[in-house]
Amino acid sequence: MFTNIRRRLVILNTVVFLLVFSILGTWLYIHMQYQLYHDTDEVMVQAQKRFQFSRNPAELLQSNDLDPEHDEKIIYLFWSAQNVFLGQMPRQSFPLEVASLFKDQSSAQTIQTVSIGDRSYRALQFMYTPKHSNTPIIVCLIKSLQDVQRTLHSLMWDITAGIVIGGIIFVFAGIFLAGRALVPIRNSWEKQQRFVADASHEMRTPTAIIHAQTEMLLRHPTHSIEEESPHIAVILKESKWMGRLLEDLLTLARSDSNQLQIAPSSIELDSLLRELAEQFRLLADTKGINIQTDLQEPLLLWGDGGRVRQLLTILLDNALKYTLPNGQIKVAGRYQNHSVYISVSDSGCGIPEAELPHVFDRFYRGDKARSRTEGGAGLGLSIAQWIVEVHGGSIRVHSEINKGTQVELFSPERNSKRTKKRQDGTLKNGNGTNV
């Protein structure tokens, strides 16, 4: 698929390049042609003006002294008012039969192009009355366009060669650039394919369990709900797990398409952390796990309250899952370097150093956490990372095997209330002392 896309991009880019350069080359050729013809015409007009102040044309013909002030190769042809050819300067420039081809029967004094054989000339014909004579004569100024045509011909070859060579270069450059442009698309496509495959794999197991348990129920239609309660409990458990998985998948899909909007407001983060710690403390007590808090008061954060709650719930839930009985979880929150700092650390089994770069990958779970018995699908930290980034913050994980894991969050401080309370001297830490 990407090979065809790359080929189409190269072809499209090359066609656009050739079209643009052909238009520019044509414009350059036409502009150059106009400029060269215009310069030639200017020379002829100036020659006409100088001729009108010259001596008697008969004397010029005898002396062959045409225009000492001008060195341009202009040929002068003379006819009488009765269309009798009088002569030319320089002499023997054209045979008589060729010179007659330049005679224009009209009286308009315009510059025209005259083609004779494979040569072209610019011709300007006008009536002239010598100062010492009342008999007008017809004068025709001729200038060869050979140099102009040679210049235009050379320019045409240069433009054509430039387009051809540029096209060849652009084909190879297009192949390279198209390949580079497709790298993020290819990565996104592979990521999406892996995401779909992982999601299908995660949903296959609960779907199979629900299907099997439902068939078990249908085998004994006369059994009561109480008798089949174990099978019903399994169906309910797997249905809830699939519901959470689908909700997480929908959140990530919407975040990828920028469809999820946040509603920022001022959050009393210290109160929220304390509330969540109390909720998780009830579950931690059943495993003998101690949850401690070290919170600066007040601790304010500007963000979406629902998403921030979801973020903290994910971190506390992970810490509780992978902390062994009689272990400890510590939640800290404070202002640090103009940022709001949050830390959730545990004394659990830890994460191998080789796996730390992948903890935010979707559906990634380390070997010690591959079991579904804890209900994890490997999406929690991916969602947590998105929530932190959409709030303009950063998240990082530190872990050591058999020592525990620490997740640190940094979010920009964007609330003027804290500044005001600092000025009032009301900032206090968890022990009630002023900060």
N, C-alpha and C positions, 0 to 999 in steps of 0.2 A: 504493500500500500504506500509506504513512504517513498519507495523508489519511483513510483508513478507520479507522486506529488512533487518530488524533487525534479523529475524530468519536466513536468509541466511548468514549474516555477522557472527553470532555466530557459525553456522555450519562450515563455511569456516575457521574462526579463530581457532576453536577447531581441525579441521582436520589438519591444518598447524602445530598447536602446537604438536599434537600427532605424526605427521610425523617427525618433527624436533627432538622431544625428543626420538622417536624410533631410529632414525639414531644416535643420540648422545649416547643413551643407548647401542645400538649395538656396536658402536665404543669403548665405555668404556669396555664392556664385552670382546671384542676381544683383546683389549690392555691389560686388566688385565690377561686374559688367557695366552697371549704370555709372559707377564712378569713373571707370576708364573711358567710356563713351563721353561722359560729361567733360572730363579733362580734355579730350580730343576736340570736342565742340568749342570749348573755351579758347583753345589755341587758334582754331579757325576764325572765331569771332574777333579775337584780337588782331589776327592777320588781316581780316577785312578792314578793321578800323585803320590800321597802319597803311594799308594800300590806298585808302581814300585820301591820304595826305601825301602820297608819293608823287614822283614826277610823271611826265607824260608816258603812258604805257608804251608808245613807240620807242622812246628812248630806252625804256627798260628792256624791251625786246632786243634792241641793238647791243646794249651793254651787258645783258644777262646778269645784271646786278640786282638781285631780287630784294632782299631784305637783310641788310648787314646787322640789324639789331636782333634778328631772330634766326635761330639755327634749326628750327623744326623743319622736317622734310615735307614741305607743302608745295604742290605743283599748281601752277596758275595756267588756266586755259582762257583764251580770248576769242570772242566772236563779235562780228559786227551786228548792228541792229537788223541787218538783212540775213542773219544766220550764216554769214561767211566766216569760216575759220581763219583767224588772224595769226595765231601762233600759240606757243606755250613756253613756259619757263619752269624749270630748266629745259633747255632744248632737247628734243628727241626723247622726252620722257615717255610718250605714248605714240604709237602709229596713228595716222589720221583716222582710220576706221575705228580704232579703239577710243580715241578722244571724242569722236562724235557720239559715243554712247553716253557720255556724261551730260550732253546737252539736254536740259529740261525745257520742254515747250511751255510750261506754266511760268507765270511771272512771280509766283510766291517765293519769297526769300527764306526758305527753310532748309535745314540741314537734313540730308537724306543719305541712306546707305545704298550704294550701288555695287552689285556683285557682277564681276566679269570673270568667267571661268571659275577657278578655285580661289580667287582673291576678292576681297571686299574693300571698299573705300567709303569714306565720308565725303560728301560733296556739298558745297555751299555756292549757289549761283545768285548773282545780283547784278543790277544795272549800275553802270558807272559812267559819269560824264567828266572827261578830263577838264582841267582848269582852263586851258588855252584852246579848247575846241567845244563846239556845240553839238558834236556828234556823239551820242551815247554808245557805249559798247557793253557787251555782256561778258562778265568775268565769272569764272567758276574755279573755286578753290578745291583742290583734291588732296586728301591725306590718306595714306594707306593704313589699313587696320591690321596689318600683318603682325606687328608687335603686340597689339591688343589681343588678337586672336591667339597668338602664341602664349601670352600670359594667362588667358582664360583657359586654354587647353591644358596648360601645366597645372593650373588651379583645379580643374576638373579631375585630373589624374590624382592629384594630392588628396582631394576630398574622397574620391572613390577608394584609394588605397587606405586612407585613414578609417573609413567606414568598415572596410573588409578586415583590416588588421584589428581595429577596435572591436569588431564583432567577434573575431576569434578569441581575443583576450577576454572579452566579456563572457563568452561561453564558459571558459575555464574559471573565471572569477565567479560567474553565476553558480557553477557547480559547487564551488567552495562556500560561497555565501549562503546558498540554499541549504547546504548541509549544516552550516552553523545555525541558520534560522530554524531548522527542524529539530535541533537538539532539545530545546525545552518542550517542543510539541511531542517529540518522541518520548521524552521522560515522563510527560504528563500522561501520555497514552499508556505507557507501560505501568505507570503508577495506578491509573484507573483500572487497567486490566487486572493488576495484582489486587487492587481493592475489591473489585467484583468477585474475583476468585476466592479471596479470603472471606468475604462476606457470605458467599455461597457455602463455603466450607463450615463457617461458624453456625449457619442456620440449618445445615443438613442434619446435624446430630439431634437438636431438639425436635425438629420436624419428624425424624424417624422415631424418636421416643414417643411423641404424642400419637403418631400413627399406630405404633405397636400397642400402646396402652389402651387406645380406643378400640382396637380389635379385640383386646382381652375383655373389655367391657361387653362387646357385642356377643362374645361367646357364651356369656351367662346372662341372658336378658331377664331371668327371673330373680337374680340376686338383688338384694337391697343396697341402698347407697352406703350403708354402714359396712356391708360386706366388701364392697368394692372401693372403700375409701382410700386404701393405699394407692390404687391405680389412679384415682381421681386426684390425689395429692401430687403424684408425679406429673400428671397433665397440667395441673395448676402451676406447679413450680417451673416447668419448662415453658409454659405460656408467658409467665412473668419475665423469665429470662429473655425470651424472644422479644417481648415488648420493650424491655430496656435496650436490647441490641438495636431494634428498629429505630428507637428514639435517638440513640447515639448516631446511627448511620444517617438519619435525617438531619441531625444537627451538623454533621460534618459536610454533608452534601450541600446544605444551604450556605454553610460558611465558605465553601469553595466557589459557589456562584454569587457570593456577596448579597444573598437574599436576607441574611439575618441582620436585623437592625438592633442597635443597642440604645437604651434610653438612659443616658448618664444623669446622675444626680449625686448629691452628697451622701456618702455612706458612713455610718458610725462603725468603723471596722472593728474596733475593740469590742463593742457589744455583740457584733455578729460572730466574731471568733469565740467569744465566751459562750454564746448560745450554742454554737455547733459543738464546742468541746463538751458541754454538758450533755448534749444529745448522744454523742459518741461514748461518753463516759459510762452510760448505762450498758452499752454493748461491751465496752472494754472490761467492765467489772466481771462479766461472766467468764472472761479468759484470764482474769487476774492481771490485766494490763493497767498501768497507771498513766493517766494523761495529765500533764502539767502545762500551765500557761504562764507566759511572761509577756505581758502586754503593757504598752505605754498608753496612758489615758490623758486626754482623748486622742484617738487615732482615727483620722478622717481620710477618706478616699473618694475621689471623684470617678464614678463609673456606674455600670448597670448593676443594680442590686441583685437581680435574679441570676445573672451570669457569674458575678463574684461569689455568690452563695454556692452555685454549682461547682465553681473552681475549687473552693475550699473543701466542699464535700468530697470531691474526687481525691484530693490529697489526703484527707483524714481517712477516707475509706481504704485507700491503698496502704497507708501506714498501719491501720488496724488489721488488714488482711495478712500482711507479711511480718507482723511482730509476734514473736513466740510468747507463750504464756509466761506470766510474771515479768514481762518486758515493760518498756517505758516509751511513751510518746510525748514529745515536747512541742508546744506551739508558741512561737514568739512573734511579736509584732511591734514595730517602732519606726520612728523617722530616722533616716540615715542618708547623709549626703544629698539632701534635697529630694529624697525619694521615700516612698513608703516601702518598708522592708518587712516581708513575712517569711517565716521559716517553719517548716513542719519536718521534724526529725523523729526517727524511731530507732529502736535497738534490734531490728529484725535481722533476717538472714543476709541482707545486702545484695548488691548486684555486681557481677563480675565486671572488671574494667573494660573488657572487650565488648560488652553489651551496652555500656552507657551511651555511646553515640546513637543507638537505635531505640532508646526507650520512648522517644516521641513518635516513632513510626507506627502507622496504623496496623492493628492486629499483631503487633510484635509483643511477644511474651518470652521472657527468659525461661531456661530449662526448669528452674525451680518454681515457675509460676504457670506452667503450661496446663495444669489441671483446671477443669471447669467447675470443680467443687466449690471454689471461692466465688464463682460467678463472674470472673473477669473475662473480657473479650479482647483486651489489648487496645481499647479505644479511649480509655480515660485520660491518659496523659496527652494524647493527640488533641482532645477537646480542651484540656487545660492549657496547652500551648496556644491554641487559637484564641481562647479567652484573654490570656495575658497579652498576646500580640495586638489584639484588636483594641486593647486599652493602652497601647503604646508602651508596654512594659517588657520585661524579659524574665525568663525562667531558666534555672539550671539545676542539675542534680549532682550530688556528691554521694558516693557510696563505697563501702568496704565490706568485703565478705566477712560474715559472722560478727560484724560490728554495727551495722545499721546503714540507713540511708537518710540523707537530708535534701529536701527540696527547698530552694530559695527563690523568692519572687521579689522583683523590683518594679515598682510602678511610679510614674512621675507624680510629684506632689502638685496638685492643681487647684487647691481649694483655699480661698482667701480667709476662711473662718479660722484656720489654724494660725495664720499670721496674726489675726486680730487677738486670738486667745493668748498667743505668745506675748504680745504686747501687754496684755492684762496680767501676765504672770500666772496663768491658770493651768499650764501644762504640767501634768504630774505623771509619774511612772506608776507601776502596779502597786507599789508600797505606799502611795499617797504623798510622796515627796515631790517638791517642785523640780522641774527640769530647767 
